[in-house]
Amino acid sequence: MQQTEIYQLLKQKYGFDEFRPGQYDVISDLLAGQDVLAVLPTGTGKSLIYQFIGTVLPGLVVVVSPLISLMQDQVARLNYQGEKRVAALTSQVDFKTRQTVLNQLASLNYLFVSPEMLKQPLVLSALQTVQLALFVVDEAHCISTWGPDFRPDYLGLGTLKQQLDQPLTLMLTATATKAVRQDILTQMQVPQAKEVVYSVNRPNIYLAVETVNDEADKRARLQQLVTTTATPAIIYFSSKKQTDLIADWLRETTGLRVAAYHAGLSGESRFKIQQQFMADQLDIICATSAFGMGINKADIRLVVHYHLPTTLADYVQEIGRAGRDDQQSLAVLLYAPGDEQLVRNLNDLTAASANEIQLDYQRFQHHQKPIDDLAQVLQFYWEHQYSVDAVVTRFNQRQRAKATELNQLMAYVQTTTCRRAAMLAYFDEPAPAHTATCCQLAGSGLPVTALGLQATVKTVAATVTPWSTVLDQLFLQNS
């Protein structure tokens, strides 16, 4: 397909005159039959790439996606664009519906599926009967960061791809260090894949870290931020309990329209909250990292991290949800001395000692079912004939990597020089010259007014319709 034809299709099908950074490079490589690992900044339209290939090449586009909410959002977006031959297989789909989808694969253009669902024998065997135009791993960094000790079925994607007769493969992510990119290529068994890597830098997002004394000080600073800075806003937490508590407190004390979003809510509640946020009927989402992947809201002005993210790469992913309209936005990390211990505690949740691994291997040998989350993870390794020593080595390597990642995150938090330079150094990127709209230097305040991000007048709390009422109204309107 010639360049002129590619641009003609872009205009006719999608209404754009130009591609965003990286899109054309990846599309042209795929059309030439080349597997591609694409690292493109958040908000650059990565989904258009596989949609474009699905339009040009015959067969089914299979998209491996990590979260149900992300799959639902992608299906809804394709439906909105007029694409009806699309489906998602998730744990929320009942057996009868799943069978209907599998029986109709030949008539679909796009199928979204998790790694765990893809390995199911019925799903895999059904996919082996149809032609695949493209095999996509969305959020491909999960292969390296989630695979070893959280969702090990990500480590099996390379083998599953072989069982699907080695289809043309696209691996997509917004953030990946050189080591993570190499791990992705190794696990996917595509050492010759073309790498298309663009800068993670988003110059329209002002970077700031606010150091506070304690929890009370942090809460007061958060309240000040959300009442003086433009919204919509996302506030990220590590704890579901804190997410709920702070959302309730902000709603009661600021007059802003605030909702909490986390995995502890029902699927229906998460869907309604997400739709209300997209429809500008909420000012603030208080969320765990479960919220955000694939959220295509262009005008988010503020992203606050109430708790530390687990890695600098995660931080870049999460603040990248701001300013997708290329307008000025603000990312603020609130840090109290000792906050890093929470990250260490979270990292310890997926740790396993040599003794624990050996005991679980004995459980497997006695044909006993996994009894907890750790056993579920280890089950993958035993089924794929890993030795105990190999699993111990892998878990130890992952814990060392997490410790290193925390040190790198803290270097960003505690730097006294340009924060953007520290962030880009993590990705082995050179930094642009520091400017007044780049980042907050140590000891300086937040230039909210100078950035044009001061809040507009907010409606007082007494006139705000309760969020639950508005959600119910919205759900009824969309049902």
C-alpha positions as CSV (number, residue, x, y, z in Angstrom):
1,M,0.0,0.0,0.0
2,Q,1.5,3.3,-1.1
3,Q,1.9,6.3,1.1
4,T,-0.7,8.3,-0.8
5,E,-3.2,5.5,-0.4
6,I,-2.6,5.4,3.3
7,Y,-3.2,9.1,3.7
8,Q,-6.3,8.9,1.5
9,L,-7.7,6.2,3.7
10,L,-6.9,8.2,6.8
11,K,-8.9,11.1,5.4
12,Q,-11.8,9.1,4.1
13,K,-12.2,6.6,7.0
14,Y,-11.1,8.7,10.0
15,G,-11.4,12.3,8.9
16,F,-7.8,13.2,9.6
17,D,-5.3,15.0,7.3
18,E,-2.2,14.0,9.3
19,F,-1.1,11.2,11.5
20,R,-0.1,11.7,15.1
21,P,3.6,11.1,16.0
22,G,4.5,7.4,15.4
23,Q,1.2,6.3,13.8
24,Y,2.4,6.3,10.2
25,D,5.7,4.7,11.0
26,V,4.0,1.8,12.8
27,I,1.3,1.4,10.2
28,S,3.7,1.3,7.3
29,D,5.9,-1.3,9.1
30,L,2.9,-3.5,9.8
31,L,1.7,-3.3,6.2
32,A,5.2,-4.4,5.1
33,G,4.7,-7.5,7.2
34,Q,7.0,-6.4,10.1
35,D,6.1,-7.2,13.8
36,V,6.3,-3.9,15.8
37,L,6.9,-2.8,19.4
38,A,5.5,0.7,19.5
39,V,6.2,3.0,22.5
40,L,4.1,6.1,21.8
41,P,3.1,8.9,24.2
42,T,-0.2,8.8,25.9
43,G,-2.9,10.5,23.9
44,T,-1.3,9.8,20.5
45,G,-4.1,7.5,19.3
46,K,-2.5,4.1,19.6
47,S,-5.9,2.4,19.0
48,L,-6.2,4.0,15.5
49,I,-3.2,2.0,14.4
50,Y,-4.8,-1.4,14.9
51,Q,-8.1,-0.1,13.6
52,F,-6.4,1.1,10.4
53,I,-4.7,-2.3,9.9
54,G,-8.0,-4.0,10.5
55,T,-9.5,-1.9,7.7
56,V,-6.8,-2.8,5.2
57,L,-5.9,-6.4,6.0
58,P,-8.4,-9.3,5.8
59,G,-9.1,-11.3,8.9
60,L,-9.7,-10.7,12.6
61,V,-7.8,-8.2,14.8
62,V,-7.3,-9.8,18.3
63,V,-6.5,-7.2,21.0
64,V,-5.1,-8.6,24.3
65,S,-6.1,-6.0,26.9
66,P,-5.5,-6.0,30.7
67,L,-8.7,-4.6,32.2
68,I,-12.4,-5.2,31.7
69,S,-13.1,-1.5,31.9
70,L,-10.5,-0.8,29.2
71,M,-12.0,-3.4,26.9
72,Q,-15.5,-2.0,27.5
73,D,-14.3,1.4,26.6
74,Q,-12.6,0.3,23.4
75,V,-15.7,-1.6,22.3
76,A,-17.9,1.3,23.0
77,R,-15.6,3.7,21.1
78,L,-15.6,1.4,18.1
79,N,-19.4,1.1,18.2
80,Y,-19.6,4.9,18.4
81,Q,-17.5,5.1,15.3
82,G,-19.9,2.9,13.5
83,E,-18.0,-0.4,13.8
84,K,-20.5,-3.1,14.9
85,R,-18.5,-6.3,14.2
86,V,-16.6,-6.1,17.5
87,A,-16.8,-8.0,20.7
88,A,-15.1,-8.5,24.1
89,L,-14.7,-11.8,26.0
90,T,-14.4,-11.0,29.7
91,S,-15.2,-12.8,32.9
92,Q,-18.4,-10.8,33.0
93,V,-19.7,-12.5,29.9
94,D,-21.8,-15.5,30.6
95,F,-21.1,-18.9,29.0
96,K,-23.9,-18.7,26.5
97,T,-22.9,-15.3,25.2
98,R,-19.2,-16.4,25.1
99,Q,-20.2,-19.4,22.9
100,T,-22.2,-17.1,20.6
101,V,-19.2,-14.8,20.2
102,L,-16.9,-17.8,19.5
103,N,-19.3,-19.2,16.9
104,Q,-19.4,-15.9,15.1
105,L,-15.6,-15.1,15.0
106,A,-15.4,-15.3,11.3
107,S,-17.9,-12.4,11.0
108,L,-16.1,-10.1,13.5
109,N,-13.4,-7.5,12.7
110,Y,-12.2,-7.0,16.3
111,L,-12.0,-9.2,19.4
112,F,-10.8,-7.9,22.8
113,V,-9.7,-10.5,25.3
114,S,-7.5,-10.8,28.4
115,P,-4.5,-13.1,28.6
116,E,-6.3,-15.4,31.0
117,M,-9.3,-15.7,28.6
118,L,-7.1,-16.2,25.6
119,K,-5.5,-19.3,27.0
120,Q,-8.9,-21.0,27.6
121,P,-9.0,-24.1,25.3
122,L,-12.4,-23.2,23.8
123,V,-11.2,-19.6,23.0
124,L,-7.9,-20.7,21.6
125,S,-9.3,-23.5,19.5
126,A,-12.0,-21.1,18.0
127,L,-9.3,-18.5,17.1
128,Q,-7.3,-21.2,15.3
129,T,-10.1,-21.7,12.9
130,V,-10.2,-18.1,11.6
131,Q,-7.7,-15.9,9.8
132,L,-6.0,-13.3,12.0
133,A,-5.1,-9.9,10.4
134,L,-3.2,-8.7,13.5
135,F,-2.4,-9.9,17.0
136,V,-2.2,-6.9,19.4
137,V,-0.9,-6.7,22.9
138,D,-2.2,-3.4,24.4
139,E,-0.4,-2.0,27.4
140,A,2.4,-4.3,26.5
141,H,4.6,-3.2,29.5
142,C,2.3,-5.5,31.6
143,I,4.2,-8.4,30.1
144,S,7.3,-7.3,32.0
145,T,5.8,-5.6,35.1
146,W,2.8,-7.9,35.8
147,G,3.9,-11.2,34.3
148,P,6.5,-12.5,36.8
149,D,4.5,-12.3,40.0
150,F,1.0,-10.9,39.4
151,R,-0.6,-12.1,36.2
152,P,1.7,-14.8,34.8
153,D,-0.5,-15.6,31.8
154,Y,1.2,-12.5,30.3
155,L,4.4,-14.6,30.1
156,G,2.5,-17.2,28.0
157,L,1.5,-14.8,25.2
158,G,4.5,-15.7,23.1
159,T,3.6,-19.4,23.2
160,L,-0.1,-18.7,22.5
161,K,0.9,-16.6,19.5
162,Q,2.8,-19.5,18.1
163,Q,-0.3,-21.7,18.6
164,L,-2.2,-19.1,16.5
165,D,0.3,-19.7,13.6
166,Q,2.5,-16.6,14.3
167,P,0.2,-13.8,13.2
168,L,1.5,-10.3,12.5
169,T,2.0,-8.8,15.9
170,L,1.8,-5.3,17.4
171,M,2.9,-4.5,20.9
172,L,1.7,-1.1,22.2
173,T,2.6,0.9,25.3
174,A,3.1,4.5,26.3
175,T,6.1,3.8,28.7
176,A,8.9,1.3,28.5
177,T,12.5,1.5,29.5
178,K,15.1,-0.2,27.3
179,A,15.1,-3.2,29.7
180,V,11.3,-3.5,29.6
181,R,11.3,-3.3,25.8
182,Q,13.9,-6.1,25.7
183,D,11.8,-8.2,28.1
184,I,8.7,-7.7,26.0
185,L,10.5,-8.9,22.8
186,T,11.9,-11.9,24.6
187,Q,8.7,-13.0,26.2
188,M,6.7,-12.5,23.0
189,Q,9.4,-14.4,21.0
190,V,9.8,-11.7,18.4
191,P,13.5,-10.8,18.6
192,Q,13.4,-9.3,15.1
193,A,10.5,-7.0,15.7
194,K,10.9,-3.3,14.7
195,E,11.0,-0.9,17.6
196,V,9.2,2.4,17.1
197,V,10.0,4.5,20.2
198,Y,9.0,8.1,20.7
199,S,9.7,10.4,23.7
200,V,7.5,10.0,26.8
201,N,7.8,13.8,27.3
202,R,4.6,15.7,27.5
203,P,5.7,19.4,27.6
204,N,2.2,20.7,28.2
205,I,2.1,18.9,31.6
206,Y,3.7,21.0,34.4
207,L,5.4,18.7,36.9
208,A,5.3,19.3,40.6
209,V,6.0,17.6,43.9
210,E,4.6,19.1,47.1
211,T,6.3,17.9,50.3
212,V,4.0,18.0,53.3
213,N,4.6,17.2,57.0
214,D,2.0,14.5,57.7
215,E,-1.4,13.1,56.7
216,A,-3.4,16.1,58.0
217,D,-1.1,18.5,56.1
218,K,-1.5,16.4,52.9
219,R,-5.3,16.5,53.1
220,A,-5.4,20.2,53.6
221,R,-3.0,20.8,50.6
222,L,-5.2,18.5,48.5
223,Q,-8.3,20.5,49.4
224,Q,-6.5,23.7,48.5
225,L,-5.3,22.3,45.2
226,V,-8.7,21.1,43.9
227,T,-10.5,24.3,44.9
228,T,-8.0,26.7,43.3
229,T,-7.0,24.7,40.2
230,A,-9.1,24.0,37.1
231,T,-10.9,20.7,36.7
232,P,-11.7,18.0,35.5
233,A,-9.2,16.2,37.8
234,I,-8.1,12.7,38.8
235,I,-6.7,12.0,42.3
236,Y,-4.8,8.7,42.6
237,F,-4.6,6.6,45.7
238,S,-3.1,3.3,46.6
239,S,-5.9,2.4,49.1
240,K,-9.5,1.7,48.2
241,K,-10.5,2.8,51.7
242,Q,-8.7,6.1,51.4
243,T,-10.2,6.6,48.0
244,D,-13.7,6.4,49.4
245,L,-12.9,8.5,52.5
246,I,-11.3,11.4,50.7
247,A,-14.0,11.4,48.0
248,D,-16.7,11.7,50.6
249,W,-14.7,14.4,52.5
250,L,-14.1,16.5,49.3
251,R,-17.7,16.2,48.3
252,E,-18.8,17.5,51.7
253,T,-16.3,20.3,52.1
254,T,-15.7,21.7,48.6
255,G,-19.0,21.7,46.8
256,L,-17.4,19.9,43.9
257,R,-18.9,16.9,42.2
258,V,-16.7,14.0,43.3
259,A,-16.9,10.2,43.0
260,A,-14.7,7.3,44.0
261,Y,-13.6,4.6,41.5
262,H,-11.9,1.4,42.4
263,A,-12.1,-2.4,42.0
264,G,-14.2,-2.8,45.1
265,L,-17.2,-1.2,43.3
266,S,-19.6,-3.2,41.2
267,G,-19.0,-3.3,37.5
268,E,-22.3,-1.3,37.0
269,S,-21.1,1.4,39.4
270,R,-17.7,1.7,37.8
271,F,-19.3,2.0,34.4
272,K,-21.7,4.7,35.5
273,I,-19.0,6.7,37.2
274,Q,-16.8,6.5,34.2
275,Q,-19.6,7.6,31.9
276,Q,-20.5,10.5,34.2
277,F,-16.9,11.7,34.2
278,M,-16.7,11.5,30.4
279,A,-20.0,13.5,30.2
280,D,-18.6,16.3,32.4
281,Q,-21.0,15.6,35.2
282,L,-18.2,15.1,37.7
283,D,-15.4,17.5,38.6
284,I,-13.1,15.0,40.3
285,I,-12.5,11.2,40.2
286,C,-10.8,9.8,43.3
287,A,-9.3,6.6,42.0
288,T,-7.0,3.7,42.3
289,S,-4.8,2.8,39.3
290,A,-7.8,0.7,38.1
291,F,-9.1,4.0,36.6
292,G,-7.4,5.5,33.6
293,M,-6.2,2.9,31.1
294,G,-7.8,3.8,27.9
295,I,-9.8,6.7,29.3
296,N,-10.0,9.0,26.3
297,K,-11.0,12.3,28.0
298,A,-9.0,15.1,26.4
299,D,-9.6,17.9,28.8
300,I,-8.3,16.6,32.2
301,R,-6.5,19.6,33.7
302,L,-5.1,18.2,36.9
303,V,-3.7,14.9,38.1
304,V,-2.8,14.5,41.8
305,H,-1.1,11.6,43.4
306,Y,-2.2,11.4,47.0
307,H,0.0,8.3,47.4
308,L,3.2,7.5,45.6
309,P,2.9,5.4,42.5
310,T,4.8,2.1,42.5
311,T,7.2,3.2,39.7
312,L,8.2,6.2,37.7
313,A,6.9,4.5,34.6
314,D,3.5,4.1,36.3
315,Y,3.6,7.8,37.2
316,V,4.3,8.8,33.6
317,Q,1.4,6.6,32.5
318,E,-1.0,8.1,35.0
319,I,-0.1,11.8,34.6
320,G,-0.3,11.2,30.9
321,R,-4.1,11.2,31.2
322,A,-4.0,15.0,31.6
323,G,-3.9,17.4,28.7
324,R,-4.6,15.1,25.8
325,D,-6.0,18.2,24.1
326,D,-2.4,19.6,24.2
327,Q,-3.6,22.4,26.5
328,Q,-1.7,23.3,29.7
329,S,-2.2,20.8,32.5
330,L,-0.7,20.1,36.0
331,A,0.6,17.0,37.7
332,V,1.2,17.2,41.4
333,L,2.6,14.4,43.6
334,L,1.9,14.9,47.3
335,Y,4.7,13.5,49.4
336,A,5.0,13.0,53.2
337,P,8.3,11.6,54.6
338,G,7.8,7.8,55.0
339,D,5.3,7.5,52.1
340,E,7.7,5.1,50.4
341,Q,7.0,2.5,53.0
342,L,3.5,2.0,51.6
343,V,5.1,1.1,48.2
344,R,7.4,-1.3,49.9
345,N,4.4,-2.9,51.7
346,L,2.6,-3.3,48.3
347,N,5.6,-4.8,46.7
348,D,5.9,-7.3,49.5
349,L,2.4,-8.5,48.7
350,T,3.7,-10.3,45.6
351,A,6.9,-11.5,47.2
352,A,7.5,-15.2,47.9
353,S,10.3,-16.9,49.9
354,A,12.1,-20.0,48.6
355,N,10.3,-22.0,51.3
356,E,6.9,-20.8,50.2
357,I,7.7,-21.6,46.6
358,Q,9.0,-25.1,47.6
359,L,5.8,-25.8,49.7
360,D,3.6,-24.8,46.8
361,Y,5.4,-27.0,44.4
362,Q,4.6,-29.9,46.8
363,R,0.9,-28.8,46.7
364,F,1.0,-29.0,42.9
365,Q,2.6,-32.4,42.9
366,H,-0.2,-33.7,45.1
367,H,-2.7,-32.4,42.6
368,Q,-4.2,-29.9,45.1
369,K,-5.9,-26.8,43.8
370,P,-4.4,-23.3,44.4
371,I,-5.7,-21.9,47.7
372,D,-4.6,-18.3,47.5
373,D,-3.3,-15.6,45.1
374,L,0.3,-16.7,45.4
375,A,-0.6,-20.3,44.6
376,Q,-2.6,-19.1,41.5
377,V,0.5,-17.3,40.2
378,L,2.8,-20.2,40.9
379,Q,0.4,-22.6,39.3
380,F,1.4,-21.1,35.9
381,Y,5.0,-21.9,36.5
382,W,4.4,-25.5,37.5
383,E,2.1,-26.1,34.5
384,H,4.8,-24.8,32.3
385,Q,7.4,-27.1,33.9
386,Y,9.6,-24.5,35.6
387,S,11.9,-25.8,38.3
388,V,11.6,-24.5,41.9
389,D,15.1,-22.9,41.6
390,A,14.1,-21.1,38.4
391,V,10.9,-19.7,40.0
392,V,12.9,-18.6,43.1
393,T,15.3,-16.9,40.9
394,R,12.6,-15.1,39.0
395,F,10.8,-13.9,42.1
396,N,14.0,-12.7,43.6
397,Q,14.9,-10.8,40.4
398,R,11.5,-9.2,40.4
399,Q,11.8,-8.0,44.0
400,R,15.2,-6.5,43.3
401,A,13.8,-4.8,40.3
402,K,11.0,-3.3,42.4
403,A,13.5,-2.0,45.0
404,T,15.5,-0.4,42.2
405,E,12.3,1.2,40.7
406,L,11.4,2.6,44.1
407,N,14.8,4.2,44.4
408,Q,14.5,5.7,41.0
409,L,11.0,7.1,41.9
410,M,12.4,8.6,45.1
411,A,15.2,10.2,43.1
412,Y,12.5,12.0,41.1
413,V,10.6,13.0,44.2
414,Q,13.6,14.4,46.0
415,T,15.5,16.0,43.2
416,T,16.5,19.6,43.7
417,T,17.0,20.3,40.0
418,C,14.7,20.0,36.9
419,R,12.1,17.2,37.5
420,R,11.5,16.7,33.8
421,A,15.2,16.0,33.3
422,A,15.1,13.5,36.1
423,M,12.0,11.8,34.6
424,L,13.4,11.6,31.1
425,A,16.8,10.3,32.4
426,Y,14.9,7.2,33.7
427,F,13.9,6.5,30.1
428,D,17.4,7.3,28.8
429,E,16.1,10.5,27.1
430,P,17.9,13.8,26.9
431,A,16.0,16.7,28.6
432,P,15.0,20.0,26.9
433,A,16.1,23.2,28.5
434,H,14.2,24.1,31.7
435,T,11.6,26.8,31.4
436,A,9.0,28.5,33.6
437,T,6.3,26.1,32.3
438,C,8.4,22.9,32.7
439,C,8.3,22.0,36.4
440,Q,8.5,23.1,39.9
441,L,12.0,23.6,41.2
442,A,12.8,22.9,44.9
443,G,11.5,25.6,47.2
444,S,9.2,27.3,44.6
445,G,5.5,27.5,44.7
446,L,2.9,26.3,42.1
447,P,2.4,29.0,39.4
448,V,-1.3,28.0,38.9
449,T,-2.3,31.5,37.7
450,A,0.7,31.9,35.5
451,L,-0.1,28.6,33.8
452,G,-3.7,29.7,33.2
453,L,-5.0,26.9,35.4
454,Q,-6.9,28.8,38.1
455,A,-10.3,27.4,39.0
456,T,-13.5,29.0,37.8
457,V,-16.2,29.8,40.3
458,K,-17.7,26.6,41.6
459,T,-21.3,25.9,42.4
460,V,-21.9,25.8,46.2
461,A,-22.5,22.4,47.8
462,A,-26.1,23.0,48.6
463,T,-27.0,23.2,44.9
464,V,-25.1,20.1,43.8
465,T,-27.2,17.1,42.9
466,P,-26.0,14.1,44.8
467,W,-23.6,12.1,42.6
468,S,-25.5,8.9,43.1
469,T,-28.7,10.5,41.9
470,V,-27.1,11.9,38.8
471,L,-25.5,8.5,38.1
472,D,-28.8,6.7,38.3
473,Q,-30.3,9.3,36.0
474,L,-27.5,8.9,33.5
475,F,-27.8,5.2,33.6
476,L,-31.5,5.3,32.9
477,Q,-30.9,7.6,30.0
478,N,-28.4,5.3,28.5
479,S,-30.3,2.0,29.1
